[in-house]
Amino acid sequence: MNKNIMEYETVELDDNDSSVVIIDQTKLPGTTEIISLHTAKEIWDAIYLLKVRGAPAIGVAAAFGIYVLSKAFVGETDFEKFYGKFREQKDYLNSARPTAVNLSWALNRMEALCLKAGREEGKPVKEVVELLHREAVAIKEEDTWVCKTIGEFGLSLVKPGDGILTHCNAGQLATSKYGTATAPIYLGQERGYHFRVFADETRPLLQGARLTAYELHASGVDVTLICDNMSAMVMKNGWVNAVFVGCDRVAANGDAANKIGTSVVAAVAKRYGVPFYVCAPTSTIDYDTPTGEQIEIEQRPAREVTEMWYKERMAPEGVKVFNPAFDVTDHDLITAIVTEYGIARAPFMESLLEIRRKKEKGNQNS
């Protein structure tokens, strides 16, 4: 019997095989293919080619990945030599995708633990590697808690029977469980809220059509797929009571980078008075980036627009193509940013700092 897509782990560790195990999301929804990643090149390619995607899932994959790669150097007796190899692999993985801050966040967290254990505390390399293992597992477990908590806060912003629009895929396939933008939807589904969800197809890679519509439909959610340029019509018709989207990086002022087209949805929502909510784990908030203008936007290959999804090329040979993977939604278009430590509202410079203080206080008490 075929398993429901929601029964698979998006990212997991096979420690015995020394591999990171993922669903190849480029094959969905037609084929569910589980692949094992052993080498740095395989892990890098999986992240760059979107076989694993979504900021939280990328972070989990990176944490598992750097641990798996570190196991190859477990026999090293000199910590500094081990660390040199660790740093080389870390920098390589970190180059896979520049916009999603969770990639660097997870790798930096693993590096900080490595340095503390090996350089400051003088632990042997074998013990350092085991601590890296525990930290990677903890990152995944925390992600599940973060998503569920975001879902609880997000659920407080809507009511049973509401229409919800989402863009791209910030669902379970982008995280360890529940998703970010879909977490309120899944919790509402469990509690009989009967939401009506509109999923943007999300050109050019169709994550909304291939992934969001797929997983919501498989979960029994009332979901309707729409083309990106239909969002204004469903909002004008009064069918949408709230927009929930994920994000890959939030600047200190509340500007949020997410999949290309998100800023268009935000502008349309503003026009029709529909609240626009960004669901952001605190790991995606980059307090060192003042505004969205400083966020590096990844440029993707032209073929994703001209031919990738067609039997025959659908654009003239030689035509110029502009294909940014993300855009930045200005903070003044965002109603609120939903995190695992509460809901931030304008002025975001102040409310996001308050979220940071709550997180630091929570960590101190834990």
MARFI-283127 format. One record per residue: x, y, z of N, C-alpha, C, O, CB in turn; residue in three letters. Coordinates in steps of 0.001 Angstrom, whole numbers, plus 500000, padded with zeros to 6 digits. Glycine has a CB too. Layout:
<rs>
XYZXYZXYZXYZXYZALA ...
</rs>
This chain:
<rs>
500845498807500000500000500000500000500888501253500000501845501338500769499040500000501234MET 500566502221499136501337503449499091501047504311500303499900504433500733501041504218497815ASN 502098504911500852501940505792501996501459507162501536501782507611500436503259505916502773LYS 500682507818502394500311509206502185501579510056502304502443509760503129499215509664503213ASN 501696511094501498502892511932501516503166512491502907504319512739503258502751513072500517ILE 502110512694503708502274513258505043502862512252506037503204512616507162500940513760505554MET 502978510990505622503549509978506510505061509874506378505706509170507155502924508631506229GLU 505632510575505395507080510556505209507746511673506005507152512728506228507431510685503725TYR 508978511432506428509797512483507018510383513324505887510908512775504918510927511884507922GLU 510298514649506001510875515517504979512389515373504954512988515245503887510481516981505227THR 513002515394506120514456515219506265514700514346507478514127514588508540515200516599506406VAL 515541513335507337515915512539508495517361512067508360517959512146507287514965511337508659GLU 517897511584509450519274511112509502519294509596509576518596508997510395520019511722510703LEU 520099508974508716520381507545508837521822507430509330522765507422508539520164506775507459ASP 521969507342510639523311507365511220524113506123510841525324506208510635523224507482512738ASP 523458504985510748524164503756510388524732503820508980525796503270508697523235502564510512ASN 524002504504508100524422504643506705525248505914506481525753506148505383523200504651505789ASP 525379506729507527526072508026507419525515508837506253526249509264505362527598507818507239SER 524202509036506285523561509766505189522420510626505693521840510373506749523051508798504130SER 522110511656504906520924512480505104519870511956504141520126511848502941521222514019504868VAL 518695511631504650517642511019503835516531512047503622515999512606504582517081509719504514VAL 516187512290502359515183513299502026514198512777500990514466511796500295515855514571501514ILE 513061513445500898512164513273499755512691514158498638512933515344498861510669513631500119ILE 512871513616497456513282514452496316512059515239495850511213514720495123513881513578495137ASP 511978516504496281510768517283496023510647517739494580509587518212494171510733518478496923GLN 511717517604493799511608517940492377510778516920491628510338517189490510512985518043491747THR 510549515736492223509790514669491551508315514683491938507502514013491301510392513308491883LYS 507961515442492979506573515493493434505727516358492502506252517294491898506500516031494870LEU 504422516067492369503669515028493076503625513676492379503079512716492922502287515493493289PRO 504194513595491182504048512369490412504758511170490999504235510056490962504538512590489049GLY 505953511388491546506770510292492071507285510655493452507829511741493651507950509972491121THR 507113509749494405507694509933495726508981509122495785508958507901495938506697509506496858THR 510103509823495659511406509166495641512208509594496865512434510784497085512176509498494336GLU 512631508627497648513439508878498834514898508667498458515263507609497945513019507949500023ILE 515736509674498710517144509569498335518036509775499554517686510497500487517491510592497239ILE 519198509123499522520181509231500595521379510023500102521924509750499032520617507832501092SER 521778510998500888522882511892500532524073511575501430523975511642502656522462513397500670LEU 525198511227500807526375510826501575527510511841501493528218512057502477526864509486501094HIS 527688512456500347528855513312500124528476514786500202527303515147500113529493513004498764THR 529494515629500369529261517077500399528617517548499100527721518393499123530582517832500638ALA 529060517016497984528499517413496690527036517013496592526224517789496087529295516783495537LYS 526678515825497061525284515382497013524403516272497890523289516622497499525169513912497461GLU 524897516636499068524114517492499968523979518891499379522895519476499405524771517561501368ILE 525070519427498850525047520763498232524063520790497064523240521699496957526465521169497747TRP 524157519793496197523266519723495031521807519624495461520940520263494864523634518524494145ASP 521529518827496492520144518655496943519559519980497400518386520260497155520069517625498081ALA 520370520798498064519900522106498529519766523064497353518746523740497221520860522689499589ILE 520770523130496510520741524074495387519656523731494371518981524621493854522096524103494695TYR 519490522452494089518535522013493063517117521861493618516219521414492905518993520690492459LEU 516912522230494882515592522240495515515015520848495729513800520677495836514641523046494684LEU 515898519853495792515419518529496175514948518569497624513978517905497989516529517457495984LYS 515635519342498435515151519703499772515046521216499783515982521905499377516109519168500931VAL 513905521747500248513700523187500152512753523619501272512146522800501962513133523585498748ARG 512653524939501421511964525488502573512997525787503637513793524919503994510875524518503104GLY 512994527026504153514065527455505048514301526499506218515445526102506434513755528823505579ALA 513268526107506991513533525210508117514104523862507689515033523358508321512266524989508899PRO 513562523270506621514053521968506162515498522064505683516288521145505896513160521426505036ALA 515841523172505039517227523373504610518148523418505823519240522848505801517363524673503782ILE 517703524102506892518504524165508102518722522791508716519834522461509129517849525076509107GLY 517670521994508776517780520639509326518714519796508461519570519082508982516385519971509422VAL 518549519879507141519408519115506226520868519524506371521762518679506324518952519309504773ALA 521109520819506547522481521305506702523095520791507999524262520399508025522514522840506674ALA 522301520794509087522805520308510376523147518819510297524219518398510732521765520557511490ALA 522233518030509744522523516607509562523716516423508624524568515560508839521286515867509007PHE 523756517256507577524804517123506574526192517372507131527111516597506869524546518063505444GLY 526359518449507899527690518752508424528103517706509462529290517417509612527720520168509047ILE 527137517145510170527461516045511091527942514831510316528973514251510657526236515672511954TYR 527208514432509271527599513272508466528996513463507892529805512535507900526587513035507329VAL 529283514661507394530597514925506810531687514922507881532820514525507612530590516267506069LEU 531350515361509087532326515380510185532710513966510616533826513738511082531765516154511384SER 531779513014510460532076511636510850533276511076510091533980510197510587530859510753510614LYS 533500511593508885534624511108508072535971511477508687536994510868508373534532511674506655ALA 535964512488509571537213512957510174537302512575511650538111513141512385537336514472510020PHE 536487511632512086536414511303513508537718510710514027537982510751515228535276510335513760VAL 538536510159513132539805509569513549540913510581513742542006510228514185540240508561512552GLY 540644511842513415541656512892513564541933513126515054541005513296515845541190514216512875GLU 543217513134515427543570513315516843543787514774517206543671515146518373544818512525517173THR 544095515591516233544334517017516488543063517806516180542591517811515043545530517545515632ASP 542508518475517198541248519188516979541368520257515913540461520398515092540774519812518265PHE 542449521014515893542562522112514933542573521598513503542033522243512604543824522925515203GLU 543186520441513288543138519843511946541715519404511616541236519602510499544108518638511846LYS 541043518802512605539639518419512420538797519654512105537985519641511180539094517700513682PHE 538995520712512877538206521925512678538456522542511298537529523061510675538527522944513771TYR 539693522488510824539987523012509485539179522294508417538666522923507491541477522885509179GLY 539065520978508543538272520197507585536777520488507764536035520617506790538549518678507759LYS 536354520589509024534959520934509322534600522270508679533564522391508026534722520994510854PHE 535454523265508862535173524612508348535114524621506823534293525325506233536240525604508836ARG 535969523853506198535951523775504730534619523223504224534046523746503268537110522895504224GLU 534135522170504865532856521577504465531697522511504794530750522631504016532653520219505157GLN 531772523169505944530719524101506344530594525240505335529487525567504907531003524663507747LYS 531711525843504954531682526951503996531137526503502644530423527247501972533084527539503823ASP 531479525288502260530978524764500979529458524607501011528769525063500098531642523408500652TYR 528935523968502050527484523799502149526777525152502221525699525323501651527127522952503378LEU 527375526095502910526761527407503105526625528188501803525835529128501721527569528212504095ASN 527388527803500793527341528520499510526192528067498620525985528632497546528647528336498769SER 525436527048499052524408526461498175523289527446497855522873527557496702523818525215498822ALA 522792528170498877521698529125498651521899530328499578521939530165500798520295528453498900ARG 522025531526499015522389532686499828521251533370500569521502534047501566523035533672498975PRO 520011533219500122518924534021500686518362533430501975518085534162502925517814534164499673THR 518193532122502013517576531472503183518539531489504357519558530799504331517162530016502854ALA 518234532258505374519153532435506493519275531176507338520272531015508041518701533590507358VAL 518292530277507295518373529061508109519562528191507741520071527456508587517102528258507969ASN 520014528260506500521176527483506085522394527907506898523040527071507531521443527657504571LEU 522709529192506886523865529674507642523618529597509144524545529342509913524200531110507242SER 522368529815509569522036529740510995522355528357511560523001528245512601520549530070511218TRP 521911527322510886522144525959511372523631525615511349524155525036512300521357524945510526ALA 524300525972510270525728525667510164526541526439511198527483525900511778526235525987508758LEU 526179527704511429526883528493512446526651527929513849527554527930514685526430529959512389ASN 525441527454514091525131526845515391525968525585515595526483525348516688523621526510515495ARG 526102524787514557526920523578514651528390523940514845529097523287515612526747522708513390MET 528846524975514154530239525400514294530518525926515709531561525628516290530572526484513251GLU 529586526705516256529772527246517602529917526123518622530761526197519515528596528156517982ALA 529094525082518491529196523945519406530539523240519222531189522861520195528031522953519178LEU 530943523071517972532216522420517663533380523145518340534228522511518968532437522370516141CYS 533419524460518214534507525252518785534461525236520314535501525144520966534438526694518271LEU 533284525324520871533159525321522329533667524000522908534433523979523872531692525558522746LYS 533223522900522295533584521588522817535057521261522583535737520751523474532715520521522183ALA 535542521557521385536904521159521029537984522123521446539012521717521989536991520966519586GLY 537758523406521193538805524396521465538742524898522902539773524988523568538685525573520499ARG 537550525226523390537437525786524732537487524712525815538136524889526846536152526574524854GLU 536798523599525574536702522565526607537695521429526418537853520584527299535312522004526633GLU 538368521408525265539408520412525038538921518987524902539666518048525182540372520470526130GLY 537684518809524478537161517449524324537803516773523110538138517448522137535615517469524179LYS 537977515464523154538527514747521995537578514819520794536371515012520941538802513274522360PRO 538150514662519626537365514806518393536183513851518364535095514232517933538247514568517174VAL 536376512618518815535281511643518796534090512156519595532941511988519184535751510290519357LYS 534367512787520747533287513319521575532648514543520926531437514745521024533812513677522968GLU 533468515359520261532943516533519549531952516091518470530887516686518306534103517358518913VAL 532319515048517747531441514552516675530124514041517252529068514265516660532139513430515874VAL 530167513369518382528938512897519004528065514062519471526839513999519385529262511982520179GLU 528704515122519967527954516315520354527316516982519131526210517515519218528873517311521084LEU 528009516950518005527427517475516755526195516663516363525204517213515881528473517446515605LEU 526268515355516576525117514486516310523914514920517145522814515090516619525469513011516609HIS 524130515097518439523038515483519324522464516851518957521254517069519029523516515491520765ARG 523339517757518569522871519101518222522023519078516961521010519774516880524055520049518037GLU 522425518289515982521646518192514741520258517616515017519262518105514484522386517320513704ALA 520194516580515848518899515995516223518057517026516960516850517120516740519096514734517103VAL 518696517801517840517975518830518594517399519896517675516292520383517907518898519477519622ALA 518140520262516631517660521270515681516371520789515016515432521565514838518741521575514611ILE 516330519514514651515107518991514035513956518947515035512835519330514701515355517593513463LYS 514216518489516246513155518417517255512614519805517592511409519979517772513675517737518526GLU 513497520776517675513074522151517947512201522678516816511246523415517058514295523064518144GLU 512527522301515578511756522793514433510301522338514529509391523107514219512380522304513109ASP 510077521102514955508706520619515110507963521444516155506816521837515940508697519130515501THR 508613521707517283507994522527518333507719523945517819506648524502518061508903522580519586TRP 508688524517517114508541525881516584507326525965515667506510526877515794509816526315515820VAL 507207525018514748506113525059513778504757524916514467503816525638514137506288523954512731CYS 504654524005515406503376523807516103503005525068516895501837525455516941503454522575517051LYS 504003525701517514503733526900518308503336528067517412502437528835517756504960527275519150THR 503995528203516273503584529213515291502139528954514872501353529888514712504527529199514049ILE 501800527685514698500438527340514328499421527781515366498342528264515020500327525863514111GLY 499760527616516632498847528035517704498639529548517687497511530023517813499391527593519078GLU 499721530301517532499592531763517455498823532172516198497978533065516243500986532432517467PHE 499124531512515079498439531840513833496956531537513894496140532268513332499060531090512689GLY 496609530454514580495202530058514700494398531105515465493191531235515259495086528696515398LEU 495058531846516342494364532885517108493966534079516246493202534938516686495240533356518253SER 494484534133515017494227535270514132493073535021513167492684535922512424495473535600513350LEU 492528533819513171491448533460512239490330532775513011490444532504514207491971532534511095VAL 489246532504512291488102531845512940487605530705512056487921530663510867486949532865513218LYS 486832529783512622486335528658511834485605529114510570484850530086510581485409527804512681PRO 485851528387509486485204528674508214485876529737507375485419530016506267483825529078508460GLY 486952530342507865487638531399507116488258530869505828488583529688505703488715532043507980ASP 488409531782504884489167531513503675490593531998503875490815533121504328488515532190502444GLY 491564531150503534492980531472503718493700531289502397493511530287501707493624530587504823ILE 494528532267502049495349532156500841496804532012501255497268532679502180495156533393499905LEU 497523531129500555498953530977500814499711530914499496499152530579498451499229529713501658THR 500990531243499571501841531327498382503067530455498597503606530387499702502254532801498083HIS 503505529786497529504646528876497571504326527700498483503157527353498653505922529611498054CYS 505349527078499074505114525980500001505853526243501300507078526144501368505553524637499388ASN 505086526578502328505624526685503687504926525651504534504500525922505656505435528123504281ALA 504816524454503975504079523372504606504999522344505227506179522610505456503177522708503608GLY 504455521166505500505252520117506126506437519742505256507487519366505778504395518887506401GLN 506294519837503949507389519500503047508536520504503124509616520255502589506878519417501626LEU 508309521631503783509354522645503936509940522664505345510817523474505646508800524017503595ALA 509456521772506208509852521780507625509928520340508126509863519388507349508844522616508491THR 510067520205509452510053518865510046508630518346510226508383517148510085510775518876511394SER 507682519251510540506278518863510702505429520130510761505903521168511224506073517988511991LYS 504210520062510311503197521120510349503443522254509346502489522826508820503131521695511735TYR 504686522578509083504964523761508260504933525016509102504747524961510318503958523877507113GLY 505117526154508442504996527443509129503677528098508737502778528223509569506197528376508787THR 503552528513507490502310529152507039501130528184507057499984528609507206502489529716505634ALA 501400526891506906500303525920506929500005525399508330499004524710508525500628524758506019THR 500845525709509302500617525179510653499245525558511208498571524701511781501700525681511596ALA 498801526825511056497437527135511527496377526322510789495357525957511373497145528629511356PRO 496614526039509514495655525271508716495562523841509233494465523309509406496057525277507225ILE 496724523212509482496714521832509958496130521716511362495379520784511647498121521263509939TYR 496469522655512236495884522629513576494377522859513499493608522223514219496545523693514481LEU 493961523770512623492529524009512431491825522785511879490690522493512257492311525189511501GLY 492493522066510986491926520838510438491703519812511549490676519135511578492847520257509346GLN 492669519701512464492538518763513582491375519147514505490786518290515163493847518709514384GLU 491049520452514544490061520946515512488728521325514872487887521964515505490619522142516244ARG 488541520928513611487252521119512975486948522543512544485788522952512567486205520667513881GLY 487967523313512150487749524695511721487207524800510290486595525806509929489046525470511827TYR 487428523780509490486901523741508116487306524983507310486465525658506717485368523619508143HIS 488585525259507305489084526367506486488912526062505006488926524904504587490563526648506799PHE 488750527113504229488791527025502757490105527665502320490313528861502524487533527744502075ARG 490982526880501725492328527358501410492487527548499908492086526695499116493390526378501939VAL 493074528672499529493444528939498149494970528906498069495655529646498775492869530318497654PHE 495489528045497209496935527882497066497386528457495727496992527965494670497337526388497180ALA 498211529497495775498824530017494543499723528946493938500428528245494663499638531320494825ASP 499703528816492618500563527821491970502045528121492190502851527200492323500264527765490474GLU 502404529401492228503764529878492501504733529568491368505534528636491438504278529263493784THR 504633530365490343505570530309489222506946530804489668507026531596490607505050531152488030ARG 508046530358489017508057529402487909508238527939488330508141527049487486509144529768486960PRO 508497527672489611508784526297490010507576525559490562507668524381490909509870526288491029LEU 506433526254490646505148525614490927505086524885492278504442523844492404504836524644489835LEU 505767525451493279505729524792494587504326524776495183503974523860495925506682525481495547GLN 503524525792494857502158525802495355501313524704494739500517524062495424501524527136495092GLY 501492524489493429500726523455492731501237522056493061500456521155493364500782523685491223ALA 502559521884492998503145520550493155503208520095494607503121518902494899504531520529492564ARG 503361521061495518503643520701496911502525521100497868501980520247498568504933521345497353LEU 502173522400497907501157522835498871499801522200498582499185521611499470501030524358498855THR 499337522321497340498048521722496997498077520211497221497088519615497648497680522037495533ALA 499210519611496931499369518161497081499245517739498542498468516842498868500724517712496521TYR 500015518390499428499988517944500826498687518320501533498200517556502367501164518537501582GLU 498113519495501211496844519870501831495722518933501374494901518495502180496490521331501492LEU 495699518637500089494684517725499552494823516336500179493827515692500509494799517631498012HIS 496072515882500339496312514567500939495875514531502400495589513463502943497791514197500829ALA 495824515705503036495430515796504442493938516027504619493455516130505747496193516906505119SER 493203516108503512491761516291503595491324517737503757490162517997504068491231515498504723GLY 492243518692503550491902520113503654491151520548502393491466520087501296493183520980503859VAL 490175521419502540489441521994501417490360523011500736490433524164501159488091522665501890ASP 491053522586499692492036523439499032491672523621497561491288522673496876493452522841499167VAL 491802524855497095491572525199495691492846525794495121493371526771495654490379526192495537THR 493342525212494047494546525715493388494181526861492449493229526760491675495263524581492611LEU 494947527955492522494736529080491607496070529493491007497129529290491601494069530279492337ILE 495996530078489815497193530661489217497586531914490006496745532537490654496956531002487710CYS 498845532269489947499325533419490716498539534681490412498257535475491309500793533656490438ASP 498182534869489138497512536119488755496010536113489034495280536971488539497743536389487290ASN 495551535141489829494133535087490216493911535553491657492769535614492111493597533663490049MET 494977535880492378494831536212493794493966537453494001493209537526494969496200536425494426SER 494073538421493104493267539638493249491774539317493134490956539882493860493672540682492183ALA 491429538412492224490015538096492020489413537420493253488315537782493677489845537195490792MET 490117536444493834489535535746494978489464536662496200488580536503497042490350534489495307VAL 490389537618496300490317538573497409489202539584497183488464539920498109491658539300497582MET 489081540066495956488019541027495648486645540409495847485698541092496236488159541539494213LYS 486540539111495578485266538400495758484929538171497239483835537709497564485315537056495029ASN 485852538488498112485594538303499534485784536883500024485292536523501093484221538734499843GLY 486497536070499250486676534666499595487862534436500543488027533344501086486864533853498333TRP 488674535460500731489898535310501524489817536211502751489635537423502629491160535650500675VAL 489951535618503924489922536378505182491310536652505740491483537534506582489109535635506215ASN 492301535894505272493673536087505739494644535440504768494331534441504121493861535505507156ALA 495830536029504679496930535443503907498006535007504890498429535780505750497505536459502848VAL 498443533760504752499580533261505539500677532834504577500442532019503685499158532067506470PHE 501872533381504753503021532965503952504189532674504883504221533128506026503404534056502905VAL 505137531915504376506367531683505111507391532742504741507046533767504154506915530275504832GLY 508627532500505076509684533430504649511036532749504806511186531768505535509637534761505473CYS 512014533302504099513371532770504151514310533665504945515345533209505431513908532585502752ASP 513951534933505078514754535847505890513915537067506228513239537623505362516061536261505152ARG 513958537484507492513301538707507929514374539692508375515220539359509205512281538425509077VAL 514340540901507827515291541934508237514849542543509563513723542329510013515418543033507150ALA 515746543300510180515478543868511500514272544806511497513615544976512523516700544612512000ALA 513978545420510337512850546364510266511543545697509864510530546377509703513166547471509286ASN 511550544368509697510333543647509345510161543344507873509229542627507510509178544410509798GLY 511028543862507003510989543461505596511242541950505523512086541425506249512053544260504743ASP 510513541257504650510610539792504629510842539272503217510092539591502293509339539163505212ALA 511878538478503063512167537832501782511477536479501734511629535655502636513696537674501567ALA 510720536263500675510045534980500485510000534698498992510473535499498186508601534986501107ASN 509439533574498634509393533155497238508853534263496340507927534981496717508537531903497092LYS 509423534395495178509043535431494219507521535444494019506890534401493849509764535207492866ILE 506965536633494045505517536801493922504830537106495233503677537535495244504916535578493333GLY 505530536888496351504922537138497652504578538611497829503524538945498370505855536683498767THR 505463539488497375505210540925497537503993541371496732503298542309497122506441541733497112SER 503737540705495615502539541020494833501289540655495623500329541424495668502556540276493477VAL 501303539480496242500169539056497067499948540045498208498808540376498535500401537633497627VAL 501030540512498810500915541456499921500301542776499468499473543355500172502286541707500546ALA 500706543248498297500163544508497785498674544378497468497893545290497738500930544951496531ALA 498288543239496894496877542991496586496066542886497885494960543418497981496720541695495740VAL 496628542197498871495935542063500158495714543429500799494655543688501370496736541155501112ALA 496701544289500704496577545645501250495437546389500550494657547094501191497912546426501091LYS 495352546224499245494320546912498452492917546491498881492000547312498916494515546625496952ARG 492751545204499209491412544697499522491189544500501026490203543885501432491180543383498799TYR 492091545012501837491896544986503282491969543609503908491322543343504921490597545582503606GLY 492762542730503301492934541373503826494219541329504653495275541693504135492978540316502666VAL 494175540905505901495398540857506703496422539899506106496083538807505650495075540444508136PRO 497675540329506119498777539576505506499764539196506611500414540059507201499490540417504372PHE 499866537891506883500689537402507988501898536620507466501762535734506622499850536518508929TYR 503069536960507977504299536231507670504599535311508844504749535774509975505497537208507393VAL 504687534015508584504999533038509628506504532784509602507032532214508647504193531700509424CYS 507184533212510658508642533232510648509221532633511918509106533250512977509145534650510472ALA 509836531460511861510613531000513009511672532052513349512194532712512451511276529616512716PRO 511988532210514619512976533230514982514334532963514336515145533880514204513131533293516498THR 514588531730513936515847531432513239515943532128511890517039532261511345515994529936513047SER 514809532578511337514846533285510048514963534798510218515099535516509228513597532960509239THR 514912535294511455515025536738511683516497537107511761517228536622512625514276537168512986ILE 516919537963510858518325538365510760518462539786511304518274540764510581518840538279509280ASP 518789539877512576518881541189513223520093541985512737520181543189512976518950541021514737TYR 521015541323512063522194542014511528521947542619510155522806543319509619523362541060511451ASP 520780542353509585520406542935508296519368544023508549518229543708508893519853541842507312THR 519733545304508388518834546399508772517513546412508013516451546560508618519524547707508564PRO 517570546254506671516358546315505851516434545255504761517457544594504586516172547728505228THR 515349545108504044515322544148502951516262544470501812516604543590501022513956544046502425GLY 516683545710501716517595546094500629518933545378500726519621545207499720517821547600500638GLU 519307544960501924520597544289502100520510542767501919521526542078502005521151544604503475GLN 519316542244501673519175540799501498519588540410500088519058540934499108517724540347501781ILE 520537539491499993520978539020498674519892538128498066519423537187498707522336538245498780GLU 519503538428496846518455537669496173519076536697495177519782537098494252517465538616495460ILE 518805535431495381519343534390494516518737534479493113517528534648492959519081533006495122GLU 519584534364492106519143534339490718519173532891490220520166532187490400520040535259489826GLN 518089532459489602517961531082489165518160530967487650518090531970486940516594530525489567ARG 518408529745487150518635529557485719517429529941484861516283529789485284519002528124485452PRO 517697530438483655516640530875482731515721529730482330514533529952482092517255531494481484ALA 516241528519482249515456527385481765514254527093482666513284526488482210516337526147481663ARG 514299527509483930513147527305484800511924528050484287510789527655484555513470527751486218GLU 512158529130483548511062529934483000510724529516481576509552529470481202511423531418483034VAL 511734529215480791511528529040479352511151527626478926510478527454477910512755529440478634THR 511575526599479688511371525248479168511191524145480204510787523037479851512501524900478323GLU 511477524418481460511571523342482442510295522514482561510365521295482721511914523916483780MET 509134523158482486507881522445482729507101522154481445505930521778481500507015523245483672TRP 507746522326480300507044522175479027507663521057478188508865520806478269507067523496478246TYR 506847520396477392507363519395476465508223520050475402509220519483474954506216518617475813LYS 507825521257475002508612522030474046508895523400474647508113523912475448507872522161472676GLU 510001523977474259510376525294474758509259526293474476508712526321473374511700525766474118ARG 508912527126475488507793528061475371508242529518475285507454530428475542506862527891476545MET 509475529736474933509974531108474757510983531100473617511629530080473375510623531663476082ALA 511130532224472910512068532252471797513509532043472241513910532525473301511950533559471062PRO 514279531337471448515693531147471733516384532504471835516143533401471026516359530276470645GLU 517233532638472826518025533856472942517356534990473690517989536020473920518382534325471607GLY 516076534835474085515398535907474807516018536062476190516390535071476818513879535625474918VAL 516130537282476662516655537527477998515631537098479051514427537255478848517022539020478173LYS 516105536560480165515233536098481235515742536640482571516929536542482879515160534548481258VAL 514841537205483349515131537636484711514390536686485639513159536645485629514709539140484957PHE 515119535926486437514494534869487227514982534880488679515703533971489090514774533509486595ASN 514598535897489461514949535898490880514119534871491640512931534697491370514747537295491484PRO 514752534195492590514041533173493355513125533775494408512142533154494813515027532238494015ALA 513451534996494855512723535616495958512443537084495651513079537684494785513515535485497270PHE 511481537650496376511353539104496423511185539504497885510979538657498754510144539609495548ASP 511275540786498137511187541294499502509869542041499668509578542977498923512393542218499835VAL 509089541629500633507843542322500964508151543400501995508643543109503086506760541325501503THR 507858544645501641508121545753502553507292545611503817506153545147503773507827547093501873ASP 507862546009504937507208545814506221505865546530506336504998546111507102508110546278507314HIS 505696547607505574504422548326505681503274547594505000502122548014505116504560549708505086ASP 503568546502504288502530545660503694502193544463504581501273543702504281502972545177502318LEU 502938544300505666502786543130506532501952543503507764502286544437508493504178542576506959ILE 500877542767507981500022543014509145500701542573510429500668543290511429498685542291508990THR 501320541394510406502000540873511588502960539775511173502795539144510129500984540345512628ALA 503965539558512010504915538470511827504711537496512977504871537851514145506398538993511771ILE 504354536263512630504010535253513631505231534387513899505725533718512991502807534381513164VAL 505723534390515132506881533591515520506485532616516629505353532631517113508049534503515982THR 507429531778517017507162530837518101507207531506519471506874530882520478508159529699518055GLU 507617532772519512507633533510520778506621534654520785506726535577521592509030534058521048TYR 505657534589519896504608535586519897504436536250518545505122535917517579504890536621520934GLY 503510537195518493503147537884517255503707539296517296503426540061518219501603537907517052ILE 504497539632516292505094540969516201504271541824515248503887541379514166506575540892515727ALA 504007543052515664503296544012514821504095545303514735505049545503515487501873544287515371ARG 503704546177513815504405547451513655504319548264514947503297548228515632503815548254512471ALA 505382548997515284506665549103514575507533547867514809507806547491515949507420550365515025PRO 507964547238513700508648545955513789510036546062514407510497545109515035508753545342512425PHE 510699547171514250512016547320514876511908547057516380512799546453516977512597548740514610MET 510819547512516979510622547339518420510056545957518750510540545284519659509688548425518959GLU 509039545542518014508375544277518360509270543068518095509200542080518826507074544135517573SER 510111543131517059511013542014516797512106541925517859512551540831518205511639542153515408LEU 512533543063518370513489543043519475512850542458520731513514541766521503514015544459519757LEU 511573542732520936510863542147522070510761540634521913510889539895522889509461542765522207GLU 510530540174520683510528538731520413511891538136520758511982537058521345510173538447518926ILE 512939538851520387514299538378520690514516538263522199515104537293522678515351539329520078ARG 514042539248522932514193539216524392513428538035524999513921537380525917513698540540525010ARG 512238537769524490511452536637524981512181535322524720512187534426525563510064536615524318LYS 512794535219523543513523533991523211514724533825524130514958532735524653513977534005521737LYS 515488534893524332516661534818525204516264534457526632516935533665527293517420536149525192GLU 515166535045527097514677534733528444514241533280528533514492532604529531513510535659528825LYS 513582532804527474513143531408527448514315530463527470514273529436528147512293531137526227GLY 515384530801526726516576529952526699517280529915528048517833528889528443517540530437525632ASN 517255531051528756517878531126530067517139530262531086517738529690531996517926532570530542GLN 515812530185530906514986529447531860514931527952531574514511527156532414513593530004531861ASN 515361527592530380515257526169529985516422525347530510516485524142530268515194526042528460SER 
</rs>
